[in-house]
Amino acid sequence: MKRVATGNMARMLLNGVLIGLAASLFLYGCAGDEKSAKGKKLYHHYCSHCHGDSGQQGEGFNWDRMPDPRPKNLASNAEMSTFSDKEIFDTIYRDMRDTSDPNVLDDDSYFAVSTMPTFKYTLSEEEIWSIVAHVRTLHGMSLTYDWMGRKKELEEAFQVIQQEMESTKSAYETAIEKAEAAQSAYEDTLTDAQLETYEPKDITVPEEAPFLSINAKFEEAKASVENFSKRPKKTRIERPDLTISDAELAVQVEKGKSLYRNTYGCNGCHSLNDEGGLVGPELDRAGFRLNPTWVYQWIRNPQAMKKHTRMPNLGASDADAKALTYYLGTLRAPISQVPVPEAE
């Protein structure tokens, strides 16, 4: 065999490392470019009507009609470079909270602007990262967050919790089987007369509590993995019971009115009395036009009713959706007396 010189060997190793690094950067760059392109498509469907195609203020058709604070200038490097990728992501992927609450406004980790909707319940986590990637290009930057590492981290955490859950489930099922066998053996000792008055007790075992706890964590970890790459499921919303007393209705209407503006920012996309956004339909006569059951189901999961609607699922609870439905039912403005111009 020929002996390779030490210097040549070092150069070969270095070249191998450089080639491997270049390949990794190429693959990551291709993935990043693909993600940004996907994000651009999503951005134009869900975001451009308020933020504009290029992120400039005043560019989106809905911008002029939005209440303050208006959308940020996404094209401004000076402003947007002060935010991390994760902060931009958290703005898009958050739960909607009551912005009239001082504690919410004082929470530095929360983006307390109600008219900026959440897409946490509409898009996958990966899709939202792709939007962040596109937003970065609007002000001359690029996404640096390790989103592939994030996916791997979620998958590894799920595998660990899955193994723990299976072990805990096995112990629980074994304990249940033993308890059932013991109860059955006891029942075999009873006379016919005793069986007539016998009431078997619900079987409980100490292993149940840890099983239920780990199972909840398992379902949460499973959902995190699924929601990273897949959109939240379009679950069918059952018909609600909207029966309510007059006294309670008044309370719920006031709650719905507050939720409309302060929590879910409906006025950012819908108009009332010629004030508010232009993305969704006017709601002045919602009480006449819209069926309450339909309103409730639409609020809970709009994508389940119209797949490509621009309105995101805002994560409204059953109680909040009902309050909003009651409030919208009170919007019964008279028909406009403005004459419709004749066609030329």
MOTA-V168574 format. One record per residue. N is the residue number from 1. RES is the residue in one small letter. OMEGA is omega in whole degrees, 0 to 359 (* if undefined). Layout:
{{N & RES & OMEGA} {N & RES & OMEGA}}
This chain:
{{1 & m & 179} {2 & k & 178} {3 & r & 178} {4 & v & 181} {5 & a & 182} {6 & t & 181} {7 & g & 179} {8 & n & 179} {9 & m & 180} {10 & a & 180} {11 & r & 179} {12 & m & 178} {13 & l & 180} {14 & l & 179} {15 & n & 179} {16 & g & 179} {17 & v & 182} {18 & l & 179} {19 & i & 179} {20 & g & 179} {21 & l & 180} {22 & a & 179} {23 & a & 180} {24 & s & 180} {25 & l & 179} {26 & f & 180} {27 & l & 180} {28 & y & 179} {29 & g & 178} {30 & c & 178} {31 & a & 179} {32 & g & 179} {33 & d & 179} {34 & e & 180} {35 & k & 180} {36 & s & 179} {37 & a & 177} {38 & k & 179} {39 & g & 179} {40 & k & 180} {41 & k & 179} {42 & l & 180} {43 & y & 182} {44 & h & 179} {45 & h & 188} {46 & y & 191} {47 & c & 191} {48 & s & 181} {49 & h & 177} {50 & c & 185} {51 & h & 181} {52 & g & 182} {53 & d & 183} {54 & s & 179} {55 & g & 182} {56 & q & 176} {57 & q & 178} {58 & g & 185} {59 & e & 181} {60 & g & 184} {61 & f & 182} {62 & n & 190} {63 & w & 184} {64 & d & 184} {65 & r & 183} {66 & m & 176} {67 & p & 176} {68 & d & 359} {69 & p & 180} {70 & r & 179} {71 & p & 179} {72 & k & 175} {73 & n & 183} {74 & l & 179} {75 & a & 183} {76 & s & 179} {77 & n & 182} {78 & a & 181} {79 & e & 187} {80 & m & 179} {81 & s & 178} {82 & t & 180} {83 & f & 176} {84 & s & 176} {85 & d & 182} {86 & k & 179} {87 & e & 177} {88 & i & 178} {89 & f & 182} {90 & d & 176} {91 & t & 182} {92 & i & 187} {93 & y & 183} {94 & r & 172} {95 & d & 180} {96 & m & 182} {97 & r & 184} {98 & d & 182} {99 & t & 173} {100 & s & 179} {101 & d & 180} {102 & p & 180} {103 & n & 178} {104 & v & 180} {105 & l & 182} {106 & d & 180} {107 & d & 184} {108 & d & 182} {109 & s & 183} {110 & y & 178} {111 & f & 189} {112 & a & 174} {113 & v & 188} {114 & s & 185} {115 & t & 171} {116 & m & 185} {117 & p & 173} {118 & t & 175} {119 & f & 181} {120 & k & 184} {121 & y & 182} {122 & t & 184} {123 & l & 175} {124 & s & 178} {125 & e & 180} {126 & e & 178} {127 & e & 179} {128 & i & 174} {129 & w & 179} {130 & s & 176} {131 & i & 177} {132 & v & 179} {133 & a & 179} {134 & h & 179} {135 & v & 178} {136 & r & 181} {137 & t & 182} {138 & l & 178} {139 & h & 171} {140 & g & 178} {141 & m & 177} {142 & s & 180} {143 & l & 179} {144 & t & 181} {145 & y & 181} {146 & d & 183} {147 & w & 176} {148 & m & 176} {149 & g & 177} {150 & r & 179} {151 & k & 180} {152 & k & 179} {153 & e & 179} {154 & l & 181} {155 & e & 180} {156 & e & 178} {157 & a & 179} {158 & f & 180} {159 & q & 179} {160 & v & 182} {161 & i & 178} {162 & q & 178} {163 & q & 179} {164 & e & 180} {165 & m & 180} {166 & e & 179} {167 & s & 180} {168 & t & 179} {169 & k & 179} {170 & s & 179} {171 & a & 180} {172 & y & 181} {173 & e & 178} {174 & t & 179} {175 & a & 179} {176 & i & 180} {177 & e & 179} {178 & k & 180} {179 & a & 179} {180 & e & 179} {181 & a & 179} {182 & a & 179} {183 & q & 179} {184 & s & 179} {185 & a & 178} {186 & y & 181} {187 & e & 179} {188 & d & 181} {189 & t & 184} {190 & l & 177} {191 & t & 178} {192 & d & 180} {193 & a & 180} {194 & q & 181} {195 & l & 181} {196 & e & 180} {197 & t & 184} {198 & y & 176} {199 & e & 181} {200 & p & 179} {201 & k & 174} {202 & d & 182} {203 & i & 176} {204 & t & 179} {205 & v & 180} {206 & p & 182} {207 & e & 184} {208 & e & 183} {209 & a & 178} {210 & p & 178} {211 & f & 180} {212 & l & 180} {213 & s & 182} {214 & i & 179} {215 & n & 177} {216 & a & 178} {217 & k & 178} {218 & f & 180} {219 & e & 178} {220 & e & 179} {221 & a & 178} {222 & k & 179} {223 & a & 180} {224 & s & 178} {225 & v & 182} {226 & e & 182} {227 & n & 178} {228 & f & 184} {229 & s & 182} {230 & k & 176} {231 & r & 176} {232 & p & 183} {233 & k & 178} {234 & k & 183} {235 & t & 179} {236 & r & 180} {237 & i & 181} {238 & e & 177} {239 & r & 182} {240 & p & 171} {241 & d & 183} {242 & l & 177} {243 & t & 184} {244 & i & 179} {245 & s & 181} {246 & d & 181} {247 & a & 180} {248 & e & 179} {249 & l & 180} {250 & a & 179} {251 & v & 183} {252 & q & 177} {253 & v & 178} {254 & e & 177} {255 & k & 180} {256 & g & 179} {257 & k & 178} {258 & s & 179} {259 & l & 183} {260 & y & 184} {261 & r & 193} {262 & n & 182} {263 & t & 186} {264 & y & 173} {265 & g & 182} {266 & c & 181} {267 & n & 176} {268 & g & 182} {269 & c & 182} {270 & h & 180} {271 & s & 173} {272 & l & 180} {273 & n & 177} {274 & d & 174} {275 & e & 180} {276 & g & 188} {277 & g & 183} {278 & l & 184} {279 & v & 179} {280 & g & 180} {281 & p & 173} {282 & e & 183} {283 & l & 181} {284 & d & 183} {285 & r & 181} {286 & a & 180} {287 & g & 177} {288 & f & 191} {289 & r & 193} {290 & l & 177} {291 & n & 184} {292 & p & 179} {293 & t & 178} {294 & w & 180} {295 & v & 180} {296 & y & 182} {297 & q & 178} {298 & w & 180} {299 & i & 183} {300 & r & 181} {301 & n & 182} {302 & p & 182} {303 & q & 178} {304 & a & 183} {305 & m & 177} {306 & k & 193} {307 & k & 188} {308 & h & 179} {309 & t & 178} {310 & r & 180} {311 & m & 179} {312 & p & 170} {313 & n & 186} {314 & l & 179} {315 & g & 181} {316 & a & 177} {317 & s & 177} {318 & d & 182} {319 & a & 180} {320 & d & 180} {321 & a & 178} {322 & k & 180} {323 & a & 178} {324 & l & 179} {325 & t & 178} {326 & y & 181} {327 & y & 181} {328 & l & 178} {329 & g & 179} {330 & t & 183} {331 & l & 186} {332 & r & 180} {333 & a & 177} {334 & p & 179} {335 & i & 181} {336 & s & 179} {337 & q & 179} {338 & v & 182} {339 & p & 178} {340 & v & 181} {341 & p & 179} {342 & e & 179} {343 & a & 180} {344 & e & *}}
